[in-house]
Amino acid sequence: MRRLRLTGFAVALSALCASGTAGAHVIPQPDYLAAGKPMQIQFVAPNERPPHLFTELTVTMPEGIELHPATPPTGWKLAVHGRTAVWSGGHLARGQGVLFTIGMSTNLAPGAITFRAVQRYDDGGQVPWKIGLTILPEPAPAPKQHIVPAIVTGLLGVIVIGLLLYRTRERQRSRRPLEEK
């Protein structure tokens, strides 16, 4: 009975692990975009159909995401048309990997978005993906630093403490003669 439960647990665990890897294999790194700040996003896109060669990656972003060209991987070309980026001219065989980089910026509200990616192969086959990306809030501005007022305030604090110590010492001196009598 115990062995049956352990076997069932192992099967369930392996099914969960397999379902996690069966999701989108075009993976953005990082998987977020900060609003109001241009960022470089890289896509990991392994060959999903060996023995065929992976020959093109197309990424189409939703409204509100602006794409900026970046240097393509060696042997590949990058074309940016509005919200679509296409890497072509190269190829990936089984077991090879490459990172496709693109610049992105947005002023969208924070939240989750979904975009499309399509991997194309030398035999005309395609593997489409729906991929999630999180839009982070715009970074808060750094507080202004006023060094001169801080220095003046610090010096005034030192002077006040010094005067209080001096006054305390003078009071102790004036009391001593009275106590000695």
Secondary structure, 3 states (H helix, E strand, C coil): CHHHHHHHHHHHHHHHHHHHHCCCCCEEECCEEECCCCEEEEEECCCCCCCCCEEEEEEECCCCEEEECCCCCCCCEEEEECCEEEEEEEEECCCCCCEEEEEEEECCCCEEEEEEEEEEECCCCEEEEEEEEEEECCCCCCCCCCHHHHHHHHHHHHHHHHHHHHHHHHHHHHHHHHHHC
